[in-house]
């Protein structure tokens, strides 16, 4: 908050001196070297825990890579994409013609919705991440919404029943946003294999890096078999590059070509160099995942103390049942200097809270106890 000191903001937001000291102690639990390498965001108001951003990054190595290539800022990026595409193809185990670079995975989702949904319908469950469906709907696509099942999972059986000749694409988000839930590995693999014989299946795997289940498969395995499956990945989450805008799609060449032809927001030089550095920076990647687990555990410990139900998360957020209308709860937390997730109908008393720095999580936990304790 410009013009307001950190301590003044904490007082203005209604946090006690004791909490400020706790936050300071937690922040200082990072060494000076870790702060330099991993770039935790500073404690400034309001605390934003509503957008599933990584509170760390870009890492030192990513920042150095971007700075070293400022002189290429006068160049168009397509002459510099090849190295990153090659690195991604090696990472995913597919040829380079399977990789479609986009300015953030949201661009890839919109392109896919437009390419395969126009003139027909898209089937998905609600609530989920809406960008693909919202954009396709602007171009006349019908959205065939299926409610999540009683366990708040994608209802794969019902989706498959609804697939028809009008279905241009089926959208899955796995792990799902906002629930953080993960579909059973064999079940989702069988579903995608079966449905992709009838229409295109899009698997949004933005949170794949956070999955804790051992050997959980990506639907890239079906792309390798030549099936009509598209997988999206992002550098926004585990790599801490949400503001740089870099993502990619993985699809067989015939589908990749159609997608590539419709890409509007190309990558840029800084994003390309940041992405290349990110893929090499295993130290930051591991640190990022570790801190996400620590933050999630801290949040769920508080939820356990308050006896508030929550879902096991394979993402960088926690989805819990607050028992309050989220629009009302949003305002209450905003008044206390904290931004939480928006409502996700029909689960209007469930709250999505993103993981943050130790200071931010401590503030959220204390405020949650004040508001719902």
C-alpha positions as CSV (number, residue, x, y, z in Angstrom):
1,X,0.0,0.0,0.0
2,X,1.8,3.1,-1.2
3,X,2.8,5.6,1.4
4,X,1.9,3.4,4.4
5,X,4.6,1.5,6.3
6,X,4.3,-2.2,6.9
7,X,3.7,-1.7,10.7
8,X,1.1,1.1,10.0
9,X,-0.7,-1.1,7.5
10,X,-0.9,-4.0,10.0
11,X,-2.4,-1.7,12.6
12,X,-4.8,-0.1,10.1
13,X,-5.9,-3.6,9.0
14,X,-6.9,-4.4,12.6
15,X,-4.1,-6.9,13.4
16,X,-2.6,-6.9,16.9
17,X,1.0,-6.1,17.7
18,X,1.4,-9.7,18.9
19,X,0.3,-11.0,15.5
20,X,2.7,-8.6,13.8
21,X,5.5,-10.0,15.8
22,X,4.5,-13.6,15.0
23,X,4.4,-12.6,11.3
24,X,7.8,-11.0,11.5
25,X,9.3,-14.1,13.2
26,X,7.8,-16.4,10.5
27,X,9.2,-14.2,7.7
28,X,12.6,-14.2,9.3
29,X,12.5,-18.0,9.4
30,X,13.8,-17.7,5.8
31,X,17.5,-17.0,5.6
32,X,18.8,-14.0,3.8
33,X,20.1,-16.4,1.1
34,X,16.6,-18.0,0.7
35,X,15.0,-14.5,0.5
36,X,17.4,-13.6,-2.3
37,X,17.0,-16.9,-4.2
38,X,13.2,-17.4,-3.8
39,X,11.9,-13.8,-3.6
40,X,9.0,-14.0,-1.1
41,X,6.5,-11.2,-1.7
42,X,6.6,-8.4,0.9
43,X,3.8,-8.0,3.5
44,X,1.7,-5.2,2.0
45,X,-2.0,-4.7,2.2
46,X,-4.4,-6.0,1.4
47,X,-3.2,-9.6,1.8
48,X,-4.3,-11.3,-1.4
49,X,-5.2,-14.9,-0.8
50,X,-8.0,-15.2,-3.5
51,X,-6.2,-15.9,-6.8
52,X,-4.0,-19.0,-6.1
53,X,-0.8,-17.1,-6.8
54,X,2.6,-18.4,-5.6
55,X,3.8,-16.1,-2.8
56,X,7.4,-16.8,-4.0
57,X,9.2,-16.0,-7.2
58,X,10.2,-15.2,-9.8
59,X,13.3,-16.8,-8.4
60,X,16.8,-15.1,-8.6
61,X,17.7,-17.3,-11.5
62,X,14.6,-16.4,-13.4
63,X,15.0,-12.7,-12.7
64,X,18.7,-12.8,-13.9
65,X,17.6,-14.6,-17.1
66,X,15.0,-12.0,-17.9
67,X,17.4,-9.1,-17.1
68,X,20.1,-10.6,-19.3
69,X,17.8,-10.6,-22.3
70,X,16.4,-7.0,-22.1
71,X,18.3,-6.1,-25.3
72,X,16.1,-8.6,-27.2
73,X,13.0,-6.7,-26.2
74,X,13.0,-5.1,-29.6
75,X,12.7,-8.5,-31.3
76,X,9.5,-10.5,-32.1
77,X,9.4,-13.6,-29.9
78,X,8.7,-16.3,-32.5
79,X,12.4,-16.5,-33.5
80,X,13.3,-17.4,-29.9
81,X,10.6,-20.0,-29.0
82,X,12.4,-23.1,-30.3
83,X,14.7,-23.7,-27.3
84,X,11.8,-23.5,-24.8
85,X,9.6,-25.7,-27.0
86,X,12.5,-28.2,-27.1
87,X,12.9,-28.2,-23.3
88,X,9.2,-28.7,-22.8
89,X,9.0,-31.5,-25.4
90,X,11.8,-33.3,-23.5
91,X,10.1,-32.7,-20.1
92,X,6.8,-34.1,-21.4
93,X,8.3,-36.9,-23.5
94,X,6.6,-35.8,-26.8
95,X,8.0,-34.4,-30.1
96,X,8.2,-30.6,-30.4
97,X,5.3,-30.4,-32.8
98,X,3.1,-31.5,-29.9
99,X,3.9,-28.3,-27.9
100,X,1.8,-25.0,-28.3
101,X,3.3,-22.1,-26.4
102,X,0.7,-19.5,-25.1
103,X,0.8,-16.4,-23.0
104,X,-0.5,-18.1,-19.9
105,X,-2.6,-21.3,-19.9
106,X,-5.8,-19.2,-19.8
107,X,-5.0,-18.2,-23.4
108,X,-4.7,-21.9,-24.3
109,X,-8.0,-22.7,-22.7
110,X,-9.8,-19.9,-24.6
111,X,-8.2,-20.9,-27.9
112,X,-9.3,-24.5,-27.3
113,X,-12.9,-23.5,-26.4
114,X,-13.1,-21.4,-29.6
115,X,-11.5,-24.0,-31.8
116,X,-13.5,-27.0,-30.8
117,X,-16.7,-25.6,-29.2
118,X,-17.9,-23.1,-31.8
119,X,-21.1,-24.3,-33.5
120,X,-21.7,-27.1,-31.0
121,X,-21.5,-27.7,-27.3
122,X,-19.0,-28.2,-24.5
123,X,-19.7,-30.4,-21.5
124,X,-18.2,-29.7,-18.1
125,X,-19.0,-29.8,-14.4
126,X,-19.7,-26.9,-12.1
127,X,-18.0,-25.4,-10.2
128,X,-14.7,-25.5,-12.0
129,X,-12.3,-23.0,-13.7
130,X,-14.5,-21.1,-16.2
131,X,-12.3,-19.4,-18.7
132,X,-12.6,-22.0,-21.5
133,X,-16.4,-22.2,-21.2
134,X,-17.0,-18.5,-20.7
135,X,-15.0,-17.6,-23.8
136,X,-16.6,-20.2,-26.0
137,X,-20.0,-19.1,-24.9
138,X,-19.2,-15.6,-26.3
139,X,-18.9,-17.2,-29.7
140,X,-22.2,-19.0,-29.6
141,X,-21.2,-22.3,-28.0
142,X,-23.7,-24.0,-25.8
143,X,-22.4,-25.2,-22.4
144,X,-23.9,-28.4,-21.1
145,X,-23.3,-28.1,-17.3
146,X,-23.2,-31.2,-15.1
147,X,-23.2,-30.8,-11.3
148,X,-20.4,-32.2,-9.3
149,X,-21.4,-35.5,-7.7
150,X,-22.1,-35.9,-4.0
151,X,-18.4,-36.3,-3.2
152,X,-17.8,-32.9,-5.0
153,X,-15.9,-34.7,-7.9
154,X,-16.4,-34.4,-11.6
155,X,-19.3,-36.7,-12.4
156,X,-17.6,-38.7,-15.2
157,X,-20.4,-41.2,-15.7
158,X,-23.0,-38.4,-16.3
159,X,-20.6,-36.5,-18.6
160,X,-20.1,-39.6,-20.7
161,X,-23.8,-40.2,-21.0
162,X,-24.3,-36.7,-22.3
163,X,-21.7,-36.8,-25.1
164,X,-23.5,-36.6,-28.5
165,X,-22.7,-35.6,-32.1
166,X,-23.1,-32.0,-31.0
167,X,-20.3,-32.2,-28.4
168,X,-17.2,-30.5,-29.6
169,X,-15.2,-30.8,-26.4
170,X,-15.3,-32.2,-22.9
171,X,-13.5,-30.1,-20.2
172,X,-11.9,-31.5,-17.1
173,X,-9.9,-29.6,-14.5
174,X,-7.8,-32.1,-12.5
175,X,-7.0,-31.3,-9.7
176,X,-10.1,-29.2,-9.8
177,X,-10.3,-25.5,-9.1
178,X,-11.9,-24.6,-6.7
179,X,-12.2,-27.9,-4.8
180,X,-8.5,-29.0,-5.1
181,X,-9.8,-32.6,-5.5
182,X,-8.1,-35.2,-7.6
183,X,-10.0,-37.9,-9.6
184,X,-9.0,-41.5,-9.1
185,X,-6.1,-42.2,-11.5
186,X,-7.4,-45.2,-13.4
187,X,-10.9,-43.9,-13.5
188,X,-9.9,-40.6,-15.2
189,X,-7.6,-42.4,-17.5
190,X,-10.3,-44.8,-18.6
191,X,-12.8,-41.9,-19.0
192,X,-10.5,-39.8,-21.2
193,X,-9.5,-42.8,-23.3
194,X,-13.2,-43.7,-23.9
195,X,-14.6,-40.2,-24.5
196,X,-11.7,-39.1,-26.7
197,X,-12.9,-41.7,-29.3
198,X,-16.1,-39.6,-29.5
199,X,-14.9,-36.0,-29.1
200,X,-12.0,-33.9,-27.9
201,X,-11.1,-34.1,-24.2
202,X,-9.4,-31.1,-22.6
203,X,-7.5,-31.8,-19.4
204,X,-6.6,-28.7,-17.5
205,X,-3.6,-29.7,-15.3
206,X,-2.6,-26.2,-13.9
207,X,-2.1,-27.8,-10.5
208,X,-0.5,-31.0,-11.5
209,X,2.8,-30.1,-9.8
210,X,1.1,-30.1,-6.4
211,X,-0.3,-33.7,-6.7
212,X,1.0,-35.7,-3.7
213,X,-0.3,-39.1,-4.9
214,X,2.7,-41.2,-6.1
215,X,3.0,-41.9,-9.8
216,X,-0.3,-40.1,-10.6
217,X,-0.5,-40.0,-14.4
218,X,-0.9,-37.0,-16.6
219,X,-3.3,-37.3,-19.6
220,X,-0.2,-36.5,-21.7
221,X,0.1,-40.3,-21.7
222,X,-3.0,-40.5,-23.9
223,X,-1.6,-37.7,-26.1
224,X,1.4,-39.9,-26.7
225,X,-1.0,-42.6,-27.9
226,X,-2.4,-40.3,-30.6
227,X,-5.7,-39.7,-28.9
228,X,-7.9,-36.6,-29.2
229,X,-6.8,-35.3,-25.8
230,X,-5.4,-31.8,-25.1
231,X,-3.4,-31.1,-21.9
232,X,-2.7,-27.6,-20.5
233,X,0.1,-26.6,-18.2
234,X,1.2,-23.3,-16.7
235,X,4.2,-21.6,-15.3
236,X,2.0,-19.4,-13.1
237,X,1.7,-21.7,-10.1
238,X,4.7,-23.8,-8.9
239,X,7.1,-21.7,-10.9
240,X,5.9,-18.3,-9.6
241,X,5.4,-16.6,-12.9
242,X,1.8,-15.6,-12.9
243,X,2.6,-12.0,-13.9
244,X,4.9,-13.1,-16.7
245,X,2.2,-15.0,-18.6
246,X,3.5,-18.3,-19.9
247,X,1.8,-21.6,-20.4
248,X,1.6,-24.4,-23.0
249,X,-0.7,-27.0,-24.5
250,X,0.3,-30.6,-25.4
251,X,-1.6,-32.3,-28.2
252,X,-1.1,-34.5,-31.2
253,X,0.2,-32.6,-34.3
254,X,-3.2,-32.4,-36.0
255,X,-4.8,-30.8,-33.0
256,X,-1.8,-28.7,-32.1
257,X,-1.8,-27.2,-35.6
258,X,-5.4,-26.0,-35.3
259,X,-4.7,-24.5,-31.8
260,X,-1.5,-22.8,-32.9
261,X,-3.3,-21.1,-35.8
262,X,-5.8,-19.5,-33.4
263,X,-3.3,-18.3,-30.7
264,X,-3.7,-14.5,-30.3
265,X,-1.5,-13.7,-27.3
266,X,1.9,-15.0,-28.2
267,X,4.6,-15.4,-25.7
268,X,7.3,-12.6,-25.2
269,X,11.0,-12.6,-24.9
270,X,11.0,-12.2,-21.1
271,X,8.5,-15.0,-20.7
272,X,10.6,-17.3,-22.9
273,X,13.8,-16.7,-20.9
274,X,12.0,-16.9,-17.6
275,X,10.5,-20.2,-18.6
276,X,13.8,-21.7,-19.7
277,X,15.4,-20.6,-16.4
278,X,12.4,-22.0,-14.4
279,X,12.7,-25.4,-16.0
280,X,16.4,-25.5,-14.8
281,X,15.8,-24.1,-11.4
282,X,14.9,-27.3,-9.4
283,X,15.9,-25.7,-6.2
284,X,13.2,-23.1,-6.4
285,X,10.7,-25.6,-7.7
286,X,11.3,-27.9,-4.7
287,X,11.2,-25.0,-2.3
288,X,7.9,-23.7,-3.8
289,X,6.2,-27.1,-3.4
290,X,7.5,-27.5,0.2
291,X,6.3,-24.1,1.3
292,X,2.9,-24.8,-0.3
293,X,2.5,-28.0,1.8
294,X,3.6,-26.1,5.0
295,X,1.0,-23.4,4.3
296,X,-1.7,-25.9,3.5
297,X,-1.0,-27.8,6.7
298,X,-1.1,-24.6,8.8
299,X,-4.5,-23.6,7.3
300,X,-6.0,-27.1,7.8
301,X,-4.7,-27.2,11.4
302,X,-6.7,-24.1,12.1
303,X,-9.8,-25.5,10.3
304,X,-9.5,-28.6,12.5
305,X,-9.4,-26.5,15.6
306,X,-12.5,-24.7,14.5
307,X,-14.2,-28.0,13.4
308,X,-14.8,-26.6,9.9
309,X,-15.1,-29.2,7.1
310,X,-12.6,-29.0,4.2
311,X,-11.5,-31.1,1.2
312,X,-8.1,-32.7,0.9
313,X,-6.2,-30.5,-1.5
314,X,-3.8,-31.3,-4.3
315,X,-3.3,-27.6,-5.1
316,X,-2.0,-24.4,-3.7
317,X,-5.3,-23.6,-1.9
318,X,-7.8,-25.1,0.5
319,X,-11.5,-25.3,0.0
320,X,-13.5,-25.3,3.2
321,X,-17.1,-25.0,4.3
322,X,-17.5,-21.8,6.3
323,X,-21.2,-22.0,7.0
324,X,-21.5,-18.3,5.8
325,X,-22.5,-16.8,2.5
326,X,-19.2,-16.2,0.8
327,X,-20.2,-12.8,-0.5
328,X,-20.8,-11.7,3.1
329,X,-17.6,-13.4,4.3
330,X,-15.6,-11.7,1.5
331,X,-16.6,-8.3,2.8
332,X,-15.8,-9.2,6.4
333,X,-12.3,-10.4,5.5
334,X,-11.8,-7.4,3.1
335,X,-12.6,-5.1,6.0
336,X,-9.8,-6.8,8.0
337,X,-7.3,-6.5,5.1
338,X,-7.5,-10.0,3.6
339,X,-8.8,-10.9,0.1
340,X,-10.3,-14.5,-0.1
341,X,-11.8,-16.5,-3.0
342,X,-15.0,-15.4,-4.7
343,X,-18.2,-17.4,-4.5
344,X,-18.4,-20.7,-6.5
345,X,-22.1,-21.4,-7.0
346,X,-23.8,-23.6,-6.1
347,X,-21.3,-24.0,-3.2
348,X,-22.0,-20.6,-1.9
349,X,-21.0,-21.3,1.7
350,X,-17.6,-22.8,0.8
351,X,-14.5,-20.7,0.8
352,X,-11.3,-21.1,-1.3
353,X,-8.2,-19.7,0.4
354,X,-4.9,-19.6,-1.4
355,X,-1.6,-20.5,0.3
356,X,0.5,-17.5,1.1
357,X,3.7,-16.5,2.9
358,X,4.1,-17.6,6.5
359,X,3.1,-14.1,7.6
360,X,0.0,-14.0,5.4
361,X,-1.1,-17.5,6.5
362,X,-0.7,-16.5,10.2
363,X,-2.8,-13.4,9.6
364,X,-5.5,-15.4,7.9
365,X,-5.6,-18.1,10.6
366,X,-5.9,-15.5,13.3
367,X,-8.6,-13.6,11.5
368,X,-10.5,-16.8,10.7
369,X,-10.6,-17.6,14.4
370,X,-11.9,-14.1,15.2
371,X,-14.6,-14.3,12.5
372,X,-15.7,-17.9,12.7
373,X,-14.4,-19.1,16.1
